[in-house]
Protein backbone atom coordinates (compact mmCIF):
# COMPACT_ATOMS: atom_id res chain seq x y z
CA UNK A 1 0.00 0.00 0.00
CA UNK A 2 1.32 3.44 -0.93
CA UNK A 3 1.72 5.74 2.04
CA UNK A 4 -0.17 9.04 1.68
CA UNK A 5 0.27 12.43 3.30
CA UNK A 6 -3.21 12.16 4.84
CA UNK A 7 -2.17 8.92 6.52
CA UNK A 8 0.97 10.58 7.86
CA UNK A 9 -1.10 13.49 9.14
CA UNK A 10 -3.56 11.23 10.98
CA UNK A 11 -0.69 9.32 12.59
CA UNK A 12 0.80 12.63 13.79
CA UNK A 13 -2.56 13.75 15.20
CA UNK A 14 -2.90 10.50 17.13
CA UNK A 15 0.67 10.77 18.41
CA UNK A 16 -0.14 14.32 19.50
CA UNK A 17 -3.06 12.99 21.53
CA UNK A 18 -0.76 10.59 23.39
CA UNK A 19 1.73 13.40 23.99
CA UNK A 20 -0.90 15.72 25.43
CA UNK A 21 -2.13 13.01 27.79
CA UNK A 22 1.36 12.83 29.25
CA UNK A 23 1.70 16.64 29.14
CA UNK A 24 -1.29 16.94 31.48
CA UNK A 25 0.17 14.44 33.94
CA UNK A 26 2.94 14.52 36.53
CA UNK A 27 5.51 12.90 34.23
CA UNK A 28 9.11 11.90 34.95
CA UNK A 29 12.14 13.05 32.96
CA UNK A 30 15.02 10.67 32.24
CA UNK A 31 18.43 11.28 30.69
CA UNK A 32 19.70 9.49 27.58
CA UNK A 33 23.36 8.55 27.11
CA UNK A 34 24.02 11.88 25.38
CA UNK A 35 22.52 13.67 28.43
CA UNK A 36 19.50 14.87 26.46
CA UNK A 37 16.12 14.50 28.20
CA UNK A 38 13.48 11.92 27.33
CA UNK A 39 9.98 11.41 28.71
CA UNK A 40 7.16 8.89 28.55
CA UNK A 41 5.63 11.10 25.85
CA UNK A 42 8.63 10.60 23.54
CA UNK A 43 8.50 6.85 24.02
CA UNK A 44 4.74 6.35 23.72
CA UNK A 45 4.42 8.63 20.70
CA UNK A 46 7.26 6.87 18.90
CA UNK A 47 5.75 3.44 19.59
CA UNK A 48 2.43 4.60 18.13
CA UNK A 49 4.06 6.12 15.03
CA UNK A 50 6.23 3.08 14.31
CA UNK A 51 3.35 0.63 14.72
CA UNK A 52 1.08 2.68 12.43
CA UNK A 53 3.71 3.09 9.71
CA UNK A 54 4.62 -0.60 9.79
CA UNK A 55 0.97 -1.54 9.32
CA UNK A 56 0.58 0.76 6.30
CA UNK A 57 4.00 0.25 4.66
CA UNK A 58 5.84 -2.76 6.15
CA UNK A 59 8.78 -2.40 3.73
CA UNK A 60 9.57 1.22 4.63
CA UNK A 61 12.74 1.51 6.78
CA UNK A 62 12.01 3.64 9.86
CA UNK A 63 14.74 5.72 11.47
CA UNK A 64 13.35 7.10 14.73
CA UNK A 65 15.13 9.15 17.37
CA UNK A 66 14.45 7.03 20.45
CA UNK A 67 15.05 3.74 18.63
CA UNK A 68 18.40 5.04 17.35
CA UNK A 69 19.30 6.15 20.88
CA UNK A 70 18.64 2.56 21.97
CA UNK A 71 20.93 1.22 19.24
CA UNK A 72 18.32 0.27 16.63
CA UNK A 73 19.32 1.70 13.26
CA UNK A 74 17.90 -0.19 10.26
CA UNK A 75 19.71 -0.40 6.96
CA UNK A 76 17.96 1.47 4.19
CA UNK A 77 18.10 2.32 0.52
CA UNK A 78 16.94 5.46 -1.24
CA UNK A 79 13.52 5.59 0.44
CA UNK A 80 13.07 5.71 4.21
CA UNK A 81 11.31 7.60 6.99
CA UNK A 82 12.82 9.92 9.60
CA UNK A 83 10.81 10.28 12.79
CA UNK A 84 11.13 12.57 15.79
CA UNK A 85 8.13 11.72 17.99
CA UNK A 86 8.62 14.76 20.20
CA UNK A 87 10.85 17.48 18.79
CA UNK A 88 11.49 20.05 21.47
CA UNK A 89 11.45 17.84 24.55
CA UNK A 90 12.81 20.70 26.64
CA UNK A 91 9.89 22.87 25.49
CA UNK A 92 7.59 20.02 26.53
CA UNK A 93 9.22 19.65 29.95
CA UNK A 94 9.05 23.40 30.59
CA UNK A 95 5.39 23.53 29.44
CA UNK A 96 6.12 26.08 26.72
CA UNK A 97 3.96 24.39 24.08
CA UNK A 98 6.27 24.77 21.07
CA UNK A 99 7.03 21.08 20.59
CA UNK A 100 6.13 19.01 17.55
CA UNK A 101 5.64 15.57 16.10
CA UNK A 102 7.85 15.19 13.00
CA UNK A 103 7.48 12.51 10.32
CA UNK A 104 9.42 12.92 7.08
CA UNK A 105 9.71 10.64 4.05
CA UNK A 106 13.04 10.68 2.20
CA UNK A 107 13.63 9.57 -1.37
CA UNK A 108 17.13 9.75 -2.89
CA UNK A 109 18.30 12.12 -0.19
CA UNK A 110 15.39 14.54 -0.57
CA UNK A 111 12.42 15.09 1.78
CA UNK A 112 9.45 14.36 -0.50
CA UNK A 113 6.60 14.27 2.05
CA UNK A 114 6.30 15.35 5.65
CA UNK A 115 4.13 16.29 8.59
CA UNK A 116 4.87 18.65 11.47
CA UNK A 117 2.21 18.79 14.18
CA UNK A 118 2.27 21.04 17.26
CA UNK A 119 -0.37 19.43 19.51
CA UNK A 120 -0.32 22.08 22.23
CA UNK A 121 -0.99 24.75 19.57
CA UNK A 122 -3.39 22.69 17.39
CA UNK A 123 -1.22 23.56 14.34
CA UNK A 124 -0.81 20.94 11.63
CA UNK A 125 1.54 21.40 8.67
CA UNK A 126 1.56 18.88 5.83
CA UNK A 127 3.77 18.59 2.74
CA UNK A 128 1.80 16.38 0.35
CA UNK A 129 4.43 16.52 -2.37
CA UNK A 130 7.61 18.42 -3.16
CA UNK A 131 5.52 21.35 -4.37
CA UNK A 132 2.28 21.37 -2.37
CA UNK A 133 1.77 21.95 1.34
CA UNK A 134 -1.04 23.08 3.60
CA UNK A 135 -1.80 23.92 7.20
CA UNK A 136 -4.88 23.58 9.40
CA UNK A 137 -5.95 23.91 13.01
CA UNK A 138 -6.71 20.46 14.42
CA UNK A 139 -7.01 19.25 18.02
CA UNK A 140 -4.88 16.28 19.13
CA UNK A 141 -6.44 13.01 18.03
CA UNK A 142 -8.86 14.90 15.79
CA UNK A 143 -10.09 13.96 12.36
CA UNK A 144 -8.36 15.15 9.23
CA UNK A 145 -9.61 18.53 8.02
CA UNK A 146 -11.65 18.69 4.84
CA UNK A 147 -10.41 20.45 1.71
CA UNK A 148 -12.07 23.75 2.68
CA UNK A 149 -10.19 23.75 6.01
CA UNK A 150 -6.76 23.30 4.46
CA UNK A 151 -4.93 26.57 3.90
CA UNK A 152 -2.25 26.31 1.22
CA UNK A 153 1.22 27.23 2.40
CA UNK A 154 3.38 29.68 0.47
CA UNK A 155 6.35 31.79 1.44
CA UNK A 156 5.71 35.52 1.40
CA UNK A 157 7.50 38.16 -0.67
CA UNK A 158 10.45 39.59 1.24
CA UNK A 159 9.22 42.64 3.21
CA UNK A 160 10.83 45.87 2.06
CA UNK A 161 10.87 47.07 5.66
CA UNK A 162 13.21 44.25 6.64
CA UNK A 163 13.27 40.49 6.97
CA UNK A 164 11.94 38.54 9.93
CA UNK A 165 14.64 36.12 11.04
CA UNK A 166 14.18 33.19 13.39
CA UNK A 167 17.03 32.96 15.89
CA UNK A 168 17.59 32.93 19.61
CA UNK A 169 17.52 36.46 21.00
CA UNK A 170 19.84 35.71 23.92
CA UNK A 171 21.95 32.67 22.95
CA UNK A 172 22.96 33.27 19.35
CA UNK A 173 26.27 31.96 18.12
CA UNK A 174 28.89 34.30 16.63
CA UNK A 175 28.33 32.55 13.28
CA UNK A 176 24.61 33.35 13.38
CA UNK A 177 25.28 36.97 14.34
CA UNK A 178 27.74 37.33 11.46
CA UNK A 179 25.24 35.80 9.03
CA UNK A 180 22.38 38.06 10.15
CA UNK A 181 24.57 41.14 9.70
CA UNK A 182 24.77 40.37 5.97
CA UNK A 183 20.99 40.80 5.55
CA UNK A 184 18.46 43.58 6.13
CA UNK A 185 16.81 42.24 9.27
CA UNK A 186 13.78 44.10 10.60
CA UNK A 187 12.81 41.70 13.37
CA UNK A 188 14.17 38.64 15.13
CA UNK A 189 11.73 36.13 16.58
CA UNK A 190 12.19 32.80 18.35
CA UNK A 191 10.28 29.56 17.93
CA UNK A 192 10.67 26.03 19.22
CA UNK A 193 11.35 22.80 17.39
CA UNK A 194 10.44 22.39 13.70
CA UNK A 195 8.02 25.28 13.92
CA UNK A 196 10.91 27.41 12.65
CA UNK A 197 10.63 25.79 9.22
CA UNK A 198 6.84 26.04 9.29
CA UNK A 199 6.74 29.75 10.11
CA UNK A 200 8.70 30.44 6.94
CA UNK A 201 6.37 28.15 4.97
CA UNK A 202 3.37 30.01 6.39
CA UNK A 203 4.73 33.44 5.47
CA UNK A 204 5.29 34.45 9.09
CA UNK A 205 9.08 34.69 8.81
CA UNK A 206 11.72 34.89 6.08
CA UNK A 207 15.04 33.46 7.22
CA UNK A 208 16.27 30.79 9.63
CA UNK A 209 20.02 30.26 10.05
CA UNK A 210 21.01 27.21 12.11
CA UNK A 211 24.63 26.81 13.12
CA UNK A 212 24.05 24.57 16.13
CA UNK A 213 23.87 20.78 15.98
CA UNK A 214 20.77 19.05 14.62
CA UNK A 215 19.99 15.50 13.56
CA UNK A 216 18.22 14.45 10.38
CA UNK A 217 15.04 13.44 12.22
CA UNK A 218 14.91 16.96 13.69
CA UNK A 219 14.72 18.62 10.28
CA UNK A 220 13.39 16.26 7.57
CA UNK A 221 9.67 16.91 8.06
CA UNK A 222 10.14 20.65 8.50
CA UNK A 223 12.30 20.85 5.40
CA UNK A 224 9.64 18.98 3.40
CA UNK A 225 7.02 21.55 4.50
CA UNK A 226 9.24 24.58 3.91
CA UNK A 227 10.42 23.50 0.46
CA UNK A 228 6.91 22.53 -0.67
CA UNK A 229 5.90 26.11 0.20
CA UNK A 230 8.66 27.57 -1.96
CA UNK A 231 11.52 27.90 0.54
CA UNK A 232 15.04 26.62 0.01
CA UNK A 233 17.12 24.76 2.59
CA UNK A 234 20.86 24.78 1.99
CA UNK A 235 24.12 24.21 3.74
CA UNK A 236 26.05 27.41 4.41
CA UNK A 237 27.91 27.00 1.10
CA UNK A 238 24.64 26.98 -0.84
CA UNK A 239 24.42 23.26 -1.59
CA UNK A 240 21.07 21.59 -0.80
CA UNK A 241 20.70 19.97 2.63
CA UNK A 242 20.29 16.27 1.95
CA UNK A 243 19.50 13.14 3.98
CA UNK A 244 20.87 9.67 4.60
CA UNK A 245 24.25 10.97 5.77
CA UNK A 246 25.36 7.66 7.27
CA UNK A 247 28.99 8.78 7.28
CA UNK A 248 28.05 11.62 9.64
CA UNK A 249 25.86 9.47 11.88
CA UNK A 250 22.77 11.31 10.51
CA UNK A 251 24.12 14.57 11.91
CA UNK A 252 23.37 17.72 9.91
CA UNK A 253 25.92 20.39 9.00
CA UNK A 254 24.98 24.03 9.62
CA UNK A 255 22.19 25.15 7.29
CA UNK A 256 19.99 28.07 6.25
CA UNK A 257 16.27 28.09 5.50
CA UNK A 258 15.58 30.78 2.90
CA UNK A 259 12.20 32.29 2.18
CA UNK A 260 12.03 34.91 -0.57
CA UNK A 261 15.60 35.94 0.20
CA UNK A 262 18.61 36.24 -2.07
CA UNK A 263 21.82 34.93 -0.45
CA UNK A 264 24.24 37.74 0.33
C-alpha positions as CSV (number, residue, x, y, z in Angstrom):
1,X,0.0,0.0,0.0
2,X,1.3,3.4,-0.9
3,X,1.7,5.7,2.0
4,X,-0.2,9.0,1.7
5,X,0.3,12.4,3.3
6,X,-3.2,12.2,4.8
7,X,-2.2,8.9,6.5
8,X,1.0,10.6,7.9
9,X,-1.1,13.5,9.1
10,X,-3.6,11.2,11.0
11,X,-0.7,9.3,12.6
12,X,0.8,12.6,13.8
13,X,-2.6,13.8,15.2
14,X,-2.9,10.5,17.1
15,X,0.7,10.8,18.4
16,X,-0.1,14.3,19.5
17,X,-3.1,13.0,21.5
18,X,-0.8,10.6,23.4
19,X,1.7,13.4,24.0
20,X,-0.9,15.7,25.4
21,X,-2.1,13.0,27.8
22,X,1.4,12.8,29.2
23,X,1.7,16.6,29.1
24,X,-1.3,16.9,31.5
25,X,0.2,14.4,33.9
26,X,2.9,14.5,36.5
27,X,5.5,12.9,34.2
28,X,9.1,11.9,34.9
29,X,12.1,13.1,33.0
30,X,15.0,10.7,32.2
31,X,18.4,11.3,30.7
32,X,19.7,9.5,27.6
33,X,23.4,8.6,27.1
34,X,24.0,11.9,25.4
35,X,22.5,13.7,28.4
36,X,19.5,14.9,26.5
37,X,16.1,14.5,28.2
38,X,13.5,11.9,27.3
39,X,10.0,11.4,28.7
40,X,7.2,8.9,28.6
41,X,5.6,11.1,25.8
42,X,8.6,10.6,23.5
43,X,8.5,6.8,24.0
44,X,4.7,6.4,23.7
45,X,4.4,8.6,20.7
46,X,7.3,6.9,18.9
47,X,5.8,3.4,19.6
48,X,2.4,4.6,18.1
49,X,4.1,6.1,15.0
50,X,6.2,3.1,14.3
51,X,3.3,0.6,14.7
52,X,1.1,2.7,12.4
53,X,3.7,3.1,9.7
54,X,4.6,-0.6,9.8
55,X,1.0,-1.5,9.3
56,X,0.6,0.8,6.3
57,X,4.0,0.2,4.7
58,X,5.8,-2.8,6.2
59,X,8.8,-2.4,3.7
60,X,9.6,1.2,4.6
61,X,12.7,1.5,6.8
62,X,12.0,3.6,9.9
63,X,14.7,5.7,11.5
64,X,13.3,7.1,14.7
65,X,15.1,9.1,17.4
66,X,14.4,7.0,20.4
67,X,15.1,3.7,18.6
68,X,18.4,5.0,17.4
69,X,19.3,6.2,20.9
70,X,18.6,2.6,22.0
71,X,20.9,1.2,19.2
72,X,18.3,0.3,16.6
73,X,19.3,1.7,13.3
74,X,17.9,-0.2,10.3
75,X,19.7,-0.4,7.0
76,X,18.0,1.5,4.2
77,X,18.1,2.3,0.5
78,X,16.9,5.5,-1.2
79,X,13.5,5.6,0.4
80,X,13.1,5.7,4.2
81,X,11.3,7.6,7.0
82,X,12.8,9.9,9.6
83,X,10.8,10.3,12.8
84,X,11.1,12.6,15.8
85,X,8.1,11.7,18.0
86,X,8.6,14.8,20.2
87,X,10.9,17.5,18.8
88,X,11.5,20.1,21.5
89,X,11.4,17.8,24.5
90,X,12.8,20.7,26.6
91,X,9.9,22.9,25.5
92,X,7.6,20.0,26.5
93,X,9.2,19.7,30.0
94,X,9.1,23.4,30.6
95,X,5.4,23.5,29.4
96,X,6.1,26.1,26.7
97,X,4.0,24.4,24.1
98,X,6.3,24.8,21.1
99,X,7.0,21.1,20.6
100,X,6.1,19.0,17.6
101,X,5.6,15.6,16.1
102,X,7.9,15.2,13.0
103,X,7.5,12.5,10.3
104,X,9.4,12.9,7.1
105,X,9.7,10.6,4.0
106,X,13.0,10.7,2.2
107,X,13.6,9.6,-1.4
108,X,17.1,9.7,-2.9
109,X,18.3,12.1,-0.2
110,X,15.4,14.5,-0.6
111,X,12.4,15.1,1.8
112,X,9.4,14.4,-0.5
113,X,6.6,14.3,2.0
114,X,6.3,15.3,5.7
115,X,4.1,16.3,8.6
116,X,4.9,18.6,11.5
117,X,2.2,18.8,14.2
118,X,2.3,21.0,17.3
119,X,-0.4,19.4,19.5
120,X,-0.3,22.1,22.2
121,X,-1.0,24.8,19.6
122,X,-3.4,22.7,17.4
123,X,-1.2,23.6,14.3
124,X,-0.8,20.9,11.6
125,X,1.5,21.4,8.7
126,X,1.6,18.9,5.8
127,X,3.8,18.6,2.7
128,X,1.8,16.4,0.4
129,X,4.4,16.5,-2.4
130,X,7.6,18.4,-3.2
131,X,5.5,21.3,-4.4
132,X,2.3,21.4,-2.4
133,X,1.8,21.9,1.3
134,X,-1.0,23.1,3.6
135,X,-1.8,23.9,7.2
136,X,-4.9,23.6,9.4
137,X,-6.0,23.9,13.0
138,X,-6.7,20.5,14.4
139,X,-7.0,19.2,18.0
140,X,-4.9,16.3,19.1
141,X,-6.4,13.0,18.0
142,X,-8.9,14.9,15.8
143,X,-10.1,14.0,12.4
144,X,-8.4,15.1,9.2
145,X,-9.6,18.5,8.0
146,X,-11.7,18.7,4.8
147,X,-10.4,20.4,1.7
148,X,-12.1,23.7,2.7
149,X,-10.2,23.8,6.0
150,X,-6.8,23.3,4.5
151,X,-4.9,26.6,3.9
152,X,-2.2,26.3,1.2
153,X,1.2,27.2,2.4
154,X,3.4,29.7,0.5
155,X,6.3,31.8,1.4
156,X,5.7,35.5,1.4
157,X,7.5,38.2,-0.7
158,X,10.5,39.6,1.2
159,X,9.2,42.6,3.2
160,X,10.8,45.9,2.1
161,X,10.9,47.1,5.7
162,X,13.2,44.2,6.6
163,X,13.3,40.5,7.0
164,X,11.9,38.5,9.9
165,X,14.6,36.1,11.0
166,X,14.2,33.2,13.4
167,X,17.0,33.0,15.9
168,X,17.6,32.9,19.6
169,X,17.5,36.5,21.0
170,X,19.8,35.7,23.9
171,X,21.9,32.7,23.0
172,X,23.0,33.3,19.3
173,X,26.3,32.0,18.1
174,X,28.9,34.3,16.6
175,X,28.3,32.5,13.3
176,X,24.6,33.3,13.4
177,X,25.3,37.0,14.3
178,X,27.7,37.3,11.5
179,X,25.2,35.8,9.0
180,X,22.4,38.1,10.1
181,X,24.6,41.1,9.7
182,X,24.8,40.4,6.0
183,X,21.0,40.8,5.5
184,X,18.5,43.6,6.1
185,X,16.8,42.2,9.3
186,X,13.8,44.1,10.6
187,X,12.8,41.7,13.4
188,X,14.2,38.6,15.1
189,X,11.7,36.1,16.6
190,X,12.2,32.8,18.3
191,X,10.3,29.6,17.9
192,X,10.7,26.0,19.2
193,X,11.3,22.8,17.4
194,X,10.4,22.4,13.7
195,X,8.0,25.3,13.9
196,X,10.9,27.4,12.7
197,X,10.6,25.8,9.2
198,X,6.8,26.0,9.3
199,X,6.7,29.7,10.1
200,X,8.7,30.4,6.9
201,X,6.4,28.1,5.0
202,X,3.4,30.0,6.4
203,X,4.7,33.4,5.5
204,X,5.3,34.4,9.1
205,X,9.1,34.7,8.8
206,X,11.7,34.9,6.1
207,X,15.0,33.5,7.2
208,X,16.3,30.8,9.6
209,X,20.0,30.3,10.1
210,X,21.0,27.2,12.1
211,X,24.6,26.8,13.1
212,X,24.1,24.6,16.1
213,X,23.9,20.8,16.0
214,X,20.8,19.0,14.6
215,X,20.0,15.5,13.6
216,X,18.2,14.4,10.4
217,X,15.0,13.4,12.2
218,X,14.9,17.0,13.7
219,X,14.7,18.6,10.3
220,X,13.4,16.3,7.6
221,X,9.7,16.9,8.1
222,X,10.1,20.6,8.5
223,X,12.3,20.8,5.4
224,X,9.6,19.0,3.4
225,X,7.0,21.6,4.5
226,X,9.2,24.6,3.9
227,X,10.4,23.5,0.5
228,X,6.9,22.5,-0.7
229,X,5.9,26.1,0.2
230,X,8.7,27.6,-2.0
231,X,11.5,27.9,0.5
232,X,15.0,26.6,0.0
233,X,17.1,24.8,2.6
234,X,20.9,24.8,2.0
235,X,24.1,24.2,3.7
236,X,26.1,27.4,4.4
237,X,27.9,27.0,1.1
238,X,24.6,27.0,-0.8
239,X,24.4,23.3,-1.6
240,X,21.1,21.6,-0.8
241,X,20.7,20.0,2.6
242,X,20.3,16.3,2.0
243,X,19.5,13.1,4.0
244,X,20.9,9.7,4.6
245,X,24.3,11.0,5.8
246,X,25.4,7.7,7.3
247,X,29.0,8.8,7.3
248,X,28.0,11.6,9.6
249,X,25.9,9.5,11.9
250,X,22.8,11.3,10.5
251,X,24.1,14.6,11.9
252,X,23.4,17.7,9.9
253,X,25.9,20.4,9.0
254,X,25.0,24.0,9.6
255,X,22.2,25.1,7.3
256,X,20.0,28.1,6.2
257,X,16.3,28.1,5.5
258,X,15.6,30.8,2.9
259,X,12.2,32.3,2.2
260,X,12.0,34.9,-0.6
261,X,15.6,35.9,0.2
262,X,18.6,36.2,-2.1
263,X,21.8,34.9,-0.5
264,X,24.2,37.7,0.3
